[in-house]
Amino acid sequence: MNFIIPFLILITVVVFIHEYGHYYFAKRYGVGVTDFSIGFGKEIFGWNDKSGTRWKICWIPLGGYVKFFGDRNVFSESEQKEVLSKYSKKDQEKLFVLKPLYQRSLIVAAGPIANFILAFFIFLFIYMFSGKDFTPAIIADVQKDSPAYVAGLKKNDRIISIDEREINSISQVSSFISMSSEETISLKISRNNQEILFKIKPKLIESKDNLGNKMNKKVIGVILAPLNNEFNRVKLGLVEAAIHSLKEVWFVSSYSLEYLWSIIKGKGDSSQLGGPIRIAKITGQVAEYGFIPFLGMMAYISVSLGLINLFPIPMLDGGHLMFYFFEKLLGRPLKQKTQEGFFRIGLFFLVSLMFFVTYNDLKDWGLFS
């Protein structure tokens, strides 16, 4: 229960915000919404609002959906007459498929965008009321014969960037090294008021993260410590907090894309890909550290959900946007059979991915060797 309850809270909030993005713009453009569901499967409970939308909670809490009036998975130009003849003039005004292309595109994109906005405001809240760590990354020791030792790093060097990403705090160093998708990292340090650039090839070792979960970790062999053992956590003003929040959302998005691209190229560690089971486990572990770490976890998951949904894969929001791109390019929707073919490919890909990440999750629990 220590894992399940925090996970259900996190996933409910993140999914609700995503679906509300779709819902908000659908209502704004006059699209009828018949269902707003958190979860899939059989309904647990729900209610109808004045406009006829059924708001409901369902048994399988791994997503959600907004169903539009007259919703159709595919829609081609050849179906337009059938659609027009099936509904009255008044009902046609509520049909999503008959809305202008830019409105349909915005309604679909609004879900992922809402996730990015949620993450931004979570980071904003954290930086303003809890603070942001600005403790300098000072090297307290360099392990003998380690990659850092061989490269020439020394005690009291201050790390200022990794792979051209600025280091603002000591906590970023380990993350940036582990997140690097290249075999060699570029590490810039400050020594005696001079900046020196090093190229270092990290070692890959079997280790555990801060929560005790097994992972393959990249290390360079340095021990970091705050100057005079004092951590520098600063509560930021609105403008500065907003800037750092935008940077954090951008960093999480860009790193995620780099990591996935490295897997496609065969260089990334695919064993670190996790699904709902791993997310639930880590969410429960993070929640034990308090409300602020839990909020941070929610922000990272929200960014990930928004980003994944923008991938041009049929059945995801990005897949619909891809269809709309072709519609704009061709001047007409794709044929129904073509769209159905894309949907089958997308379904196969998503099911295969789900099996893969579930295997990783179960392996992480020690059920597979």
KEKE-3310 file (N, C-alpha, C; in steps of 0.2 Angstrom, whole numbers, plus 5000, padded with zeros to 4 digits):
npx = (5004:5010:5017:5006:4996:5002:5006:4994:4988:4997:4997:4983:4982:4991:4986:4973:4975:4981:4970:4961:4966:4963:4949:4946:4949:4941:4928:4929:4929:4917:4915:4906:4907:4906:4911:4922:4935:4944:4956:4953:4941:4928:4917:4919:4913:4903:4897:4885:4887:4879:4880:4879:4890:4899:4907:4919:4927:4937:4941:4954:4968:4978:4979:4968:4954:4946:4930:4923:4908:4900:4912:4925:4937:4945:4944:4940:4939:4930:4920:4913:4901:4893:4894:4888:4875:4870:4868:4859:4858:4861:4868:4879:4887:4893:4902:4918:4926:4922:4927:4937:4954:4964:4958:4955:4969:4974:4966:4970:4983:4983:4982:4996:5002:4996:5002:5015:5014:5009:5020:5029:5023:5023:5037:5039:5033:5040:5053:5050:5045:5051:5064:5079:5093:5109:5122:5139:5148:5161:5176:5180:5189:5199:5198:5211:5218:5206:5195:5194:5205:5215:5213:5216:5210:5208:5209:5198:5195:5182:5167:5159:5152:5144:5145:5142:5131:5126:5132:5123:5122:5128:5121:5118:5128:5131:5119:5119:5131:5127:5116:5121:5123:5133:5149:5160:5162:5161:5169:5169:5180:5183:5198:5209:5204:5204:5197:5195:5195:5190:5190:5182:5181:5168:5167:5156:5146:5138:5126:5117:5103:5099:5088:5089:5087:5092:5104:5113:5127:5135:5152:5165:5174:5176:5174:5162:5159:5151:5157:5164:5155:5142:5127:5119:5104:5092:5077:5068:5063:5048:5051:5064:5062:5053:5061:5070:5062:5057:5069:5071:5060:5063:5076:5073:5065:5073:5084:5077:5073:5086:5091:5082:5085:5098:5096:5089:5100:5107:5116:5112:5107:5095:5089:5086:5074:5057:5041:5024:5025:5038:5037:5027:5034:5045:5039:5032:5043:5049:5039:5040:5050:5044:5033:5037:5048:5039:5031:5040:5043:5031:5031:5041:5036:5025:5030:5036:5025:5018:5028:5030:5017:5017:5024:5025:5015:5002:4987:4992:4993:5002:5001:4989:4991:5001:4993:4985:4994:4997:4985:4984:4995:4991:4979:4967:4960:4969:4966:4953:4958:4971:4974:4969:4978:4990:4986:4986:4999:5004:4998:5004:5017:5016:5011:5021:5031:5026:5026:5040:5044:5038:5044:5056:5053:5048:5060:5068:5062:5067:5061:5065:5081)
npy = (4994:5006:5009:5009:5018:5032:5031:5030:5042:5051:5047:5049:5063:5067:5061:5067:5080:5080:5075:5084:5095:5091:5091:5105:5113:5106:5109:5123:5125:5120:5107:5092:5083:5067:5058:5058:5051:5044:5032:5015:5002:4994:5005:5013:5023:5038:5053:5064:5079:5096:5098:5085:5077:5063:5060:5050:5037:5023:5006:5002:5010:5016:5027:5037:5045:5056:5056:5061:5068:5057:5051:5044:5032:5033:5043:5047:5056:5050:5046:5057:5061:5051:5054:5066:5064:5056:5064:5077:5095:5103:5094:5091:5102:5099:5089:5082:5078:5086:5098:5113:5110:5116:5118:5105:5100:5108:5104:5091:5092:5099:5091:5084:5097:5102:5094:5098:5111:5108:5102:5113:5122:5115:5114:5128:5131:5123:5129:5141:5140:5130:5130:5130:5120:5127:5123:5123:5112:5104:5095:5084:5073:5062:5047:5035:5030:5030:5035:5049:5052:5048:5057:5069:5077:5086:5087:5100:5106:5114:5108:5114:5112:5099:5090:5102:5107:5117:5116:5119:5114:5103:5091:5089:5083:5069:5064:5070:5064:5051:5052:5055:5051:5048:5039:5046:5059:5077:5087:5102:5111:5123:5129:5137:5150:5148:5140:5124:5111:5094:5078:5063:5046:5037:5024:5009:5003:4991:4996:5005:5016:5031:5027:5014:5005:4994:4997:5001:5011:5025:5031:5042:5042:5052:5061:5071:5086:5098:5115:5118:5110:5115:5117:5125:5131:5140:5150:5156:5170:5175:5177:5172:5159:5155:5155:5145:5135:5133:5129:5117:5109:5109:5103:5090:5085:5086:5077:5065:5063:5062:5050:5040:5040:5036:5023:5018:5019:5009:5011:5015:5011:5000:4993:5001:5007:5008:5003:5005:4997:4999:5013:5015:5009:5017:5029:5027:5025:5038:5046:5043:5051:5064:5077:5087:5080:5071:5079:5083:5071:5069:5080:5076:5064:5069:5077:5067:5059:5069:5071:5058:5056:5064:5058:5052:5041:5031:5030:5037:5054:5061:5053:5056:5070:5068:5062:5073:5082:5076:5077:5091:5092:5085:5090:5083:5071:5056:5040:5028:5015:5016:5023:5014:5004:5011:5012:4998:4995:5004:5000:4987:4991:4998:4988:4979:4987:4988:4975:4974:4984:4979:4967:4972:4978:4968:4960:4969:4968:4956:4944:4939:4932)
npz = (5000:5003:4991:4981:4985:4984:4971:4964:4967:4961:4947:4944:4946:4936:4924:4924:4922:4909:4901:4904:4897:4884:4885:4889:4877:4868:4872:4871:4857:4854:4853:4856:4871:4877:4887:4901:4907:4920:4920:4914:4908:4918:4925:4941:4949:4945:4937:4929:4921:4918:4904:4899:4899:4905:4919:4926:4936:4933:4934:4930:4933:4923:4914:4904:4896:4885:4877:4862:4855:4844:4841:4831:4827:4815:4801:4785:4769:4761:4770:4774:4769:4774:4788:4788:4784:4795:4806:4813:4808:4819:4828:4820:4822:4834:4831:4832:4821:4811:4813:4810:4803:4811:4823:4827:4828:4839:4849:4851:4853:4865:4877:4879:4880:4892:4901:4901:4906:4919:4925:4924:4933:4945:4947:4948:4960:4969:4969:4973:4986:4993:4988:4978:4975:4975:4978:4976:4965:4971:4970:4982:4983:4973:4966:4965:4950:4943:4930:4931:4938:4929:4919:4924:4934:4949:4967:4975:4963:4954:4947:4933:4921:4911:4897:4890:4898:4910:4927:4941:4954:4966:4966:4953:4946:4947:4941:4928:4923:4923:4914:4902:4885:4877:4874:4879:4890:4891:4902:4911:4921:4935:4940:4950:4946:4932:4917:4913:4901:4900:4893:4897:4899:4906:4918:4918:4930:4940:4951:4964:4965:4974:4980:4982:4972:4959:4946:4931:4932:4927:4931:4936:4946:4956:4972:4979:4989:4998:5000:5015:5021:5019:5013:5000:4998:4990:4991:4978:4968:4959:4945:4943:4947:4938:4926:4929:4931:4918:4911:4918:4913:4900:4900:4905:4895:4884:4887:4889:4876:4870:4877:4872:4859:4859:4863:4851:4842:4848:4858:4870:4887:4888:4898:4908:4905:4911:4916:4922:4934:4939:4940:4950:4961:4963:4965:4977:4985:4984:4989:5003:5007:5008:5005:4995:4988:4982:4974:4965:4958:4952:4943:4934:4929:4923:4913:4905:4901:4894:4883:4878:4872:4862:4852:4835:4834:4829:4839:4849:4854:4846:4835:4829:4827:4817:4807:4804:4799:4787:4781:4779:4771:4759:4757:4760:4770:4775:4767:4773:4775:4775:4786:4796:4794:4799:4812:4816:4815:4825:4836:4838:4840:4852:4861:4861:4866:4879:4884:4884:4894:4905:4907:4911:4922:4931:4931:4938:4950:4954:4949:4937:4931)
capx = (5000:5015:5018:5000:4992:5006:5006:4987:4987:5001:4994:4977:4983:4994:4981:4967:4977:4982:4964:4957:4968:4959:4942:4945:4949:4935:4922:4930:4927:4910:4914:4902:4911:4901:4914:4929:4936:4951:4956:4950:4937:4922:4916:4918:4908:4903:4891:4884:4886:4874:4881:4879:4897:4899:4914:4919:4933:4936:4945:4961:4971:4984:4978:4961:4952:4940:4927:4919:4902:4901:4919:4927:4944:4947:4940:4942:4935:4924:4915:4910:4894:4889:4893:4883:4868:4868:4867:4856:4862:4863:4872:4885:4891:4896:4906:4925:4929:4920:4929:4943:4960:4968:4955:4957:4976:4975:4962:4974:4990:4982:4984:5003:5004:4994:5007:5021:5012:5008:5027:5031:5020:5026:5044:5039:5031:5046:5058:5048:5043:5056:5070:5083:5100:5115:5128:5144:5151:5168:5179:5184:5194:5199:5200:5217:5218:5200:5195:5195:5212:5219:5212:5220:5206:5211:5205:5196:5192:5174:5164:5155:5148:5145:5142:5140:5126:5129:5131:5121:5122:5132:5116:5117:5134:5130:5113:5122:5135:5123:5111:5125:5122:5139:5154:5165:5159:5165:5168:5173:5181:5187:5204:5213:5201:5204:5192:5199:5190:5192:5187:5183:5176:5166:5166:5150:5146:5132:5126:5110:5102:5098:5082:5091:5085:5098:5105:5120:5128:5142:5155:5171:5179:5177:5170:5160:5157:5150:5162:5163:5150:5137:5123:5116:5097:5089:5071:5068:5058:5044:5054:5070:5059:5050:5066:5073:5057:5057:5075:5070:5056:5067:5081:5070:5062:5079:5087:5073:5074:5093:5091:5078:5089:5104:5093:5088:5106:5111:5121:5109:5105:5088:5087:5083:5067:5053:5034:5020:5027:5043:5035:5024:5039:5049:5034:5031:5050:5050:5034:5043:5055:5040:5028:5041:5051:5034:5029:5046:5042:5025:5033:5045:5031:5020:5034:5037:5019:5017:5033:5028:5011:5018:5028:5021:5013:4995:4984:4994:4991:5006:4999:4983:4994:5004:4987:4983:5000:4996:4979:4986:4999:4987:4972:4962:4962:4971:4960:4952:4962:4978:4974:4968:4985:4994:4984:4988:5007:5005:4996:5009:5023:5014:5010:5028:5035:5023:5029:5047:5046:5035:5049:5061:5050:5048:5067:5070:5059:5071:5058:5069:5088)
capy = (5000:5012:5011:5009:5024:5037:5030:5031:5049:5054:5045:5052:5070:5068:5059:5071:5087:5078:5074:5091:5099:5090:5093:5112:5115:5103:5113:5130:5125:5118:5099:5088:5078:5062:5055:5061:5045:5042:5024:5011:4996:4995:5011:5012:5028:5044:5058:5068:5087:5099:5097:5078:5074:5058:5060:5044:5034:5016:5001:5001:5017:5017:5031:5040:5047:5060:5054:5066:5066:5054:5049:5039:5031:5035:5047:5049:5060:5046:5045:5063:5061:5046:5057:5072:5061:5053:5068:5083:5101:5105:5089:5091:5107:5096:5083:5084:5077:5091:5105:5115:5106:5119:5117:5098:5099:5111:5100:5085:5094:5102:5086:5085:5104:5103:5090:5102:5116:5106:5102:5120:5125:5111:5116:5134:5130:5120:5133:5147:5139:5125:5132:5127:5119:5130:5121:5122:5105:5104:5089:5083:5068:5059:5040:5033:5026:5031:5039:5056:5053:5048:5063:5075:5081:5086:5090:5107:5108:5115:5106:5120:5110:5092:5090:5109:5108:5121:5113:5124:5112:5097:5086:5088:5080:5062:5064:5072:5059:5045:5053:5056:5046:5047:5035:5051:5066:5083:5090:5108:5113:5129:5128:5144:5155:5146:5135:5118:5106:5087:5072:5058:5040:5034:5017:5007:4998:4989:5000:5006:5023:5034:5024:5007:5001:4992:5001:5002:5018:5028:5034:5044:5042:5058:5062:5078:5088:5105:5119:5119:5106:5119:5116:5132:5130:5147:5151:5160:5175:5173:5177:5168:5153:5153:5154:5139:5129:5132:5126:5110:5106:5108:5098:5083:5083:5085:5071:5059:5061:5059:5043:5036:5040:5032:5016:5016:5018:5003:5013:5016:5005:4999:4990:5007:5008:5005:5004:5006:4994:5003:5020:5014:5007:5023:5034:5025:5026:5045:5049:5042:5057:5070:5080:5091:5075:5068:5084:5083:5065:5070:5084:5072:5059:5073:5079:5061:5058:5074:5070:5052:5057:5068:5054:5051:5034:5030:5028:5042:5061:5063:5050:5060:5076:5066:5062:5080:5085:5073:5080:5098:5092:5082:5094:5079:5066:5049:5035:5024:5009:5018:5025:5008:5001:5014:5010:4992:4996:5008:4995:4982:4994:4999:4982:4976:4991:4987:4969:4975:4987:4975:4962:4975:4980:4961:4959:4974:4965:4949:4938:4936:4933)
capz = (5000:5003:4984:4977:4986:4981:4963:4962:4968:4956:4940:4944:4944:4929:4919:4924:4919:4902:4898:4904:4891:4878:4886:4889:4870:4864:4874:4869:4850:4853:4852:4862:4875:4881:4893:4904:4911:4923:4920:4909:4910:4921:4929:4948:4950:4941:4937:4923:4922:4914:4897:4897:4900:4910:4922:4929:4938:4931:4938:4928:4933:4919:4909:4904:4889:4883:4871:4859:4852:4837:4841:4827:4827:4809:4797:4778:4765:4759:4775:4776:4767:4779:4794:4787:4784:4801:4811:4812:4808:4826:4831:4816:4825:4840:4829:4832:4815:4806:4815:4806:4805:4816:4830:4829:4830:4845:4854:4852:4856:4872:4882:4881:4882:4899:4906:4902:4910:4926:4927:4925:4939:4951:4948:4951:4967:4973:4969:4977:4993:4996:4986:4973:4977:4972:4981:4971:4965:4973:4971:4988:4982:4966:4967:4961:4944:4940:4924:4933:4940:4923:4915:4927:4939:4956:4973:4975:4956:4954:4940:4930:4916:4909:4890:4889:4902:4916:4933:4946:4961:4967:4965:4946:4943:4946:4936:4921:4920:4921:4909:4896:4880:4874:4878:4882:4892:4891:4908:4912:4928:4937:4944:4951:4941:4925:4915:4909:4898:4900:4890:4901:4898:4913:4919:4919:4935:4943:4957:4966:4966:4981:4983:4983:4966:4955:4940:4928:4934:4925:4936:4934:4951:4961:4978:4979:4995:4999:5003:5022:5023:5020:5007:4998:4995:4990:4989:4972:4967:4954:4938:4943:4948:4932:4922:4931:4929:4910:4910:4920:4909:4894:4901:4906:4888:4879:4890:4887:4868:4869:4879:4868:4852:4860:4863:4844:4839:4851:4863:4877:4891:4888:4905:4912:4903:4915:4915:4928:4940:4942:4942:4956:4966:4964:4967:4984:4988:4984:4994:5010:5009:5010:5000:4990:4983:4978:4969:4960:4955:4948:4938:4930:4926:4919:4907:4902:4898:4888:4878:4874:4869:4856:4847:4829:4834:4829:4845:4853:4852:4841:4829:4826:4824:4811:4802:4802:4795:4780:4778:4777:4765:4754:4756:4761:4775:4772:4766:4779:4775:4776:4793:4799:4794:4803:4819:4818:4817:4831:4842:4838:4843:4859:4865:4861:4871:4886:4886:4886:4900:4910:4908:4914:4929:4934:4932:4943:4957:4955:4946:4931:4932)
cpx = (5004:5017:5012:4997:4996:5005:4999:4986:4991:4998:4987:4977:4986:4989:4975:4969:4978:4975:4960:4960:4964:4952:4941:4945:4943:4929:4923:4928:4921:4909:4911:4907:4906:4904:4921:4930:4944:4951:4952:4945:4931:4922:4915:4912:4908:4897:4891:4883:4880:4874:4880:4885:4897:4906:4914:4927:4932:4942:4953:4964:4977:4983:4971:4960:4946:4937:4922:4913:4903:4908:4920:4935:4948:4942:4943:4937:4929:4919:4911:4903:4890:4888:4888:4876:4866:4866:4863:4861:4865:4868:4879:4890:4895:4901:4914:4928:4927:4923:4935:4949:4964:4965:4956:4964:4977:4972:4967:4980:4989:4983:4991:5005:5002:4999:5013:5020:5011:5015:5030:5029:5022:5033:5044:5037:5036:5051:5057:5047:5047:5063:5074:5090:5105:5121:5134:5147:5158:5170:5183:5189:5193:5202:5206:5215:5211:5200:5196:5202:5217:5219:5215:5216:5209:5207:5204:5194:5184:5172:5159:5150:5149:5142:5139:5133:5128:5127:5129:5122:5126:5127:5116:5122:5133:5124:5116:5126:5131:5118:5115:5124:5128:5144:5159:5161:5164:5164:5173:5174:5184:5192:5208:5211:5202:5200:5196:5194:5193:5188:5188:5178:5174:5166:5159:5150:5139:5132:5119:5110:5101:5092:5083:5089:5092:5098:5112:5122:5135:5145:5162:5177:5181:5172:5168:5158:5156:5155:5160:5157:5143:5133:5119:5109:5094:5082:5071:5062:5054:5047:5059:5067:5056:5055:5069:5068:5056:5063:5074:5066:5059:5072:5078:5068:5068:5083:5084:5074:5081:5094:5088:5082:5095:5102:5092:5095:5110:5116:5119:5108:5098:5085:5084:5076:5062:5046:5030:5022:5033:5042:5032:5029:5043:5045:5033:5038:5051:5046:5036:5047:5051:5037:5032:5044:5045:5031:5034:5045:5036:5027:5037:5041:5027:5024:5035:5031:5017:5022:5031:5022:5012:5022:5023:5019:5006:4993:4987:4992:4995:5004:4994:4986:4998:4999:4985:4988:4999:4990:4980:4990:4996:4981:4966:4964:4964:4965:4959:4956:4969:4979:4973:4975:4990:4992:4986:4996:5008:5003:5001:5015:5022:5014:5017:5032:5032:5026:5036:5048:5043:5040:5055:5059:5050:5056:5070:5068:5063:5067:5061:5077:5091)
cpy = (5006:5014:5012:5016:5031:5037:5032:5039:5053:5053:5048:5059:5071:5067:5064:5078:5086:5078:5081:5096:5098:5092:5101:5115:5112:5108:5120:5130:5122:5110:5096:5083:5073:5059:5058:5055:5045:5035:5021:5005:4999:5001:5009:5017:5034:5048:5061:5075:5089:5098:5090:5074:5069:5058:5054:5041:5026:5012:5001:5008:5018:5022:5034:5042:5052:5058:5059:5063:5063:5052:5043:5039:5034:5039:5049:5053:5057:5045:5051:5063:5057:5050:5063:5070:5058:5057:5074:5089:5103:5100:5089:5097:5105:5091:5086:5083:5082:5098:5106:5111:5109:5118:5109:5097:5102:5107:5094:5086:5097:5097:5086:5092:5105:5099:5094:5108:5114:5105:5108:5123:5121:5113:5123:5135:5128:5125:5140:5146:5134:5127:5128:5126:5123:5129:5119:5114:5105:5097:5088:5078:5065:5052:5038:5029:5026:5035:5047:5057:5053:5054:5069:5079:5080:5089:5097:5110:5109:5113:5112:5118:5103:5092:5096:5111:5111:5117:5119:5121:5105:5091:5084:5083:5073:5060:5065:5067:5053:5046:5054:5050:5044:5043:5040:5057:5071:5087:5096:5110:5120:5127:5135:5149:5154:5140:5130:5113:5099:5083:5066:5052:5037:5027:5015:5002:4997:4992:5001:5014:5025:5030:5016:5002:5000:4996:5000:5009:5020:5032:5036:5044:5048:5058:5069:5080:5095:5109:5120:5115:5110:5119:5123:5131:5137:5147:5157:5165:5172:5172:5172:5160:5150:5151:5147:5133:5128:5128:5118:5106:5104:5103:5091:5081:5081:5078:5065:5058:5059:5052:5039:5035:5036:5024:5014:5015:5012:5005:5014:5010:5004:4996:4995:5009:5005:5007:5006:5003:4997:5010:5020:5013:5013:5028:5033:5027:5034:5048:5048:5048:5064:5072:5083:5086:5072:5072:5084:5077:5066:5075:5080:5067:5063:5075:5073:5059:5062:5072:5063:5052:5061:5064:5052:5044:5034:5027:5033:5049:5063:5059:5053:5066:5074:5065:5069:5083:5082:5076:5087:5097:5090:5086:5089:5074:5060:5045:5031:5018:5011:5020:5019:5004:5004:5012:5003:4992:4999:5003:4990:4985:4995:4993:4978:4980:4989:4980:4970:4978:4983:4970:4966:4977:4973:4959:4963:4971:4958:4943:4935:4937:4936)
cpz = (5000:4996:4980:4978:4983:4973:4961:4962:4962:4949:4939:4942:4937:4923:4918:4920:4911:4899:4899:4899:4885:4879:4886:4882:4866:4866:4871:4861:4849:4852:4858:4865:4879:4887:4894:4909:4914:4924:4915:4912:4913:4926:4937:4951:4946:4941:4931:4925:4918:4907:4894:4897:4906:4913:4927:4931:4936:4935:4936:4927:4929:4913:4910:4897:4890:4877:4869:4856:4845:4836:4836:4827:4821:4805:4790:4775:4763:4764:4777:4775:4772:4786:4794:4787:4790:4806:4809:4811:4814:4829:4827:4819:4831:4838:4829:4825:4809:4808:4810:4808:4811:4823:4832:4832:4837:4851:4856:4855:4863:4878:4884:4883:4890:4903:4907:4907:4917:4929:4929:4932:4946:4952:4951:4958:4972:4974:4973:4984:4996:4994:4981:4976:4973:4975:4976:4971:4965:4974:4977:4988:4975:4967:4962:4956:4941:4934:4925:4934:4934:4919:4918:4932:4945:4961:4973:4968:4957:4947:4939:4925:4914:4902:4889:4893:4908:4922:4938:4953:4961:4966:4958:4943:4942:4941:4929:4918:4918:4915:4902:4891:4876:4878:4882:4884:4892:4898:4909:4919:4929:4941:4944:4946:4934:4923:4911:4907:4898:4896:4894:4899:4904:4912:4920:4924:4938:4950:4959:4967:4973:4984:4984:4977:4962:4949:4938:4928:4931:4930:4934:4940:4955:4966:4979:4986:4995:5002:5011:5025:5023:5013:5006:4994:4996:4987:4983:4971:4961:4947:4938:4943:4942:4926:4923:4930:4922:4908:4912:4916:4902:4895:4902:4899:4884:4881:4888:4880:4867:4871:4875:4861:4853:4860:4855:4841:4842:4856:4870:4881:4892:4894:4909:4910:4908:4914:4922:4934:4943:4944:4949:4962:4968:4967:4975:4988:4989:4989:5001:5012:5010:5004:4994:4985:4979:4973:4963:4955:4950:4942:4932:4926:4921:4912:4902:4898:4893:4882:4874:4870:4862:4850:4841:4829:4834:4836:4850:4850:4846:4834:4825:4823:4817:4805:4799:4798:4788:4777:4776:4771:4759:4752:4757:4767:4772:4772:4772:4780:4777:4784:4798:4799:4798:4811:4821:4819:4824:4837:4843:4842:4851:4864:4866:4866:4878:4888:4888:4892:4906:4912:4912:4922:4933:4936:4938:4950:4958:4953:4940:4933:4926)
residu = (MET:ASN:PHE:ILE:ILE:PRO:PHE:LEU:ILE:LEU:ILE:THR:VAL:VAL:VAL:PHE:ILE:HIS:GLU:TYR:GLY:HIS:TYR:TYR:PHE:ALA:LYS:ARG:TYR:GLY:VAL:GLY:VAL:THR:ASP:PHE:SER:ILE:GLY:PHE:GLY:LYS:GLU:ILE:PHE:GLY:TRP:ASN:ASP:LYS:SER:GLY:THR:ARG:TRP:LYS:ILE:CYS:TRP:ILE:PRO:LEU:GLY:GLY:TYR:VAL:LYS:PHE:PHE:GLY:ASP:ARG:ASN:VAL:PHE:SER:GLU:SER:GLU:GLN:LYS:GLU:VAL:LEU:SER:LYS:TYR:SER:LYS:LYS:ASP:GLN:GLU:LYS:LEU:PHE:VAL:LEU:LYS:PRO:LEU:TYR:GLN:ARG:SER:LEU:ILE:VAL:ALA:ALA:GLY:PRO:ILE:ALA:ASN:PHE:ILE:LEU:ALA:PHE:PHE:ILE:PHE:LEU:PHE:ILE:TYR:MET:PHE:SER:GLY:LYS:ASP:PHE:THR:PRO:ALA:ILE:ILE:ALA:ASP:VAL:GLN:LYS:ASP:SER:PRO:ALA:TYR:VAL:ALA:GLY:LEU:LYS:LYS:ASN:ASP:ARG:ILE:ILE:SER:ILE:ASP:GLU:ARG:GLU:ILE:ASN:SER:ILE:SER:GLN:VAL:SER:SER:PHE:ILE:SER:MET:SER:SER:GLU:GLU:THR:ILE:SER:LEU:LYS:ILE:SER:ARG:ASN:ASN:GLN:GLU:ILE:LEU:PHE:LYS:ILE:LYS:PRO:LYS:LEU:ILE:GLU:SER:LYS:ASP:ASN:LEU:GLY:ASN:LYS:MET:ASN:LYS:LYS:VAL:ILE:GLY:VAL:ILE:LEU:ALA:PRO:LEU:ASN:ASN:GLU:PHE:ASN:ARG:VAL:LYS:LEU:GLY:LEU:VAL:GLU:ALA:ALA:ILE:HIS:SER:LEU:LYS:GLU:VAL:TRP:PHE:VAL:SER:SER:TYR:SER:LEU:GLU:TYR:LEU:TRP:SER:ILE:ILE:LYS:GLY:LYS:GLY:ASP:SER:SER:GLN:LEU:GLY:GLY:PRO:ILE:ARG:ILE:ALA:LYS:ILE:THR:GLY:GLN:VAL:ALA:GLU:TYR:GLY:PHE:ILE:PRO:PHE:LEU:GLY:MET:MET:ALA:TYR:ILE:SER:VAL:SER:LEU:GLY:LEU:ILE:ASN:LEU:PHE:PRO:ILE:PRO:MET:LEU:ASP:GLY:GLY:HIS:LEU:MET:PHE:TYR:PHE:PHE:GLU:LYS:LEU:LEU:GLY:ARG:PRO:LEU:LYS:GLN:LYS:THR:GLN:GLU:GLY:PHE:PHE:ARG:ILE:GLY:LEU:PHE:PHE:LEU:VAL:SER:LEU:MET:PHE:PHE:VAL:THR:TYR:ASN:ASP:LEU:LYS:ASP:TRP:GLY:LEU:PHE:SER)
# end
